[in-house]
Amino acid sequence: MQLPVNITYRGVEKSEAIDQLVLEKAAHLEKFCDHINRCDIAIEQPNHAHQKGNPFRVRIDVTVPPGHELVCDEKQNDNAAHAPLEKVIHDAFKTMERQLRHLVEKQRGE
């Protein structure tokens, strides 16, 4: 990305592997929209005190000129044992990708 990606962790331990995954996914967004001004990602585990399952939440906030702000908020829906945080991150970026494609098509008048 041309501008730095801002990653915030809340209730989740910071991880280089997660940072790298997020940066790769954010760079992929530029294929759909090359004029992104800002990309903020919040990775949360809001109810980390729960006994059964610790659902993750990933929020992506992207700003595209002229004044468009796209927000994606994905939550873990199941208590699967297979890398739940990575799945939520993947799902969040897929949703943001769809939003960016729609915005770019709208801007081009398609």
Secondary structure as GFF3:
##gff-version 3
##sequence-region A 1 110
A	DSSP	beta_strand	5	10	.	.	.	ID=ss1
A	DSSP	alpha_helix	16	29	.	.	.	ID=ss2
A	DSSP	beta_strand	38	44	.	.	.	ID=ss3
A	DSSP	beta_strand	57	64	.	.	.	ID=ss4
A	DSSP	beta_strand	68	75	.	.	.	ID=ss5
A	DSSP	alpha_helix	84	108	.	.	.	ID=ss6
###
